[in-house]
Amino acid sequence: MPRKFLGEIFEWIIAIVLAAAIVIPLRVYVLQPYKVYMTSMVPTFEPGDVVIGLKSTVAGKIERGDVVIVGGPFSNNELYIKRVIGLPGEIISISNGVVYINGSPLAEPWLPSDALNASGEMPPTKLSNDQYFVMGDNRIASRDSRAFGPVTKQEVKAKVVLRIYPLDKIRSF
């Protein structure tokens, strides 16, 4: 009996060590959970939602419409969830609440059709080769690139790939 008990404990230890050997590197280098605290991305994300971000070191190319986690000196090192609107090298402007990319109005299918467009006004701004322009989907309640300017590739911490909570709203992005 004691030998069987020790064997079972040994199996549990091996299982825990193997799980840690898989989960810890994934958590440190690949995936990161984030909790949404603010309303800047409503209705896409609500306060309390939990998302999984693919860390920027492995996320690959960032494209317009991607939802990203950003943070840096502009945010007092807090993390914000925002949508990529402008890509490196583009000229972004806002007139009468309409976002323009290189002079053409941007179609924003991610915004609800009845959304109040409070984008405001912004003169043309050219993004450098490592800058992105990010905005919240809830334009009225979003502190984003309109306030703090473009973000650099280094300030993009992760690309949101999955909402895991609440359970009835699980979906990939």
Sequence and secondary structure as in RCSB ss.txt:
>XXXX:A:sequence
MPRKFLGEIFEWIIAIVLAAAIVIPLRVYVLQPYKVYMTSMVPTFEPGDVVIGLKSTVAGKIERGDVVIVGGPFS
NNELYIKRVIGLPGEIISISNGVVYINGSPLAEPWLPSDALNASGEMPPTKLSNDQYFVMGDNRIASRDSRAFGP
VTKQEVKAKVVLRIYPLDKIRSF
>XXXX:A:secstr
 HHHHHHHHHHHHHHHHHHHHHHHHIIIIIEEEEE  SSTTTTTS TT EEEEEETTTS    TT EEEE SGGG
TT  EEEEEEE TT EEEEETTEEEETTEE   TTS TT       EEEEE  TTEEEEE SSGGG  SHHHH  
EEGGGEEEEEEEEEESGGG EE 
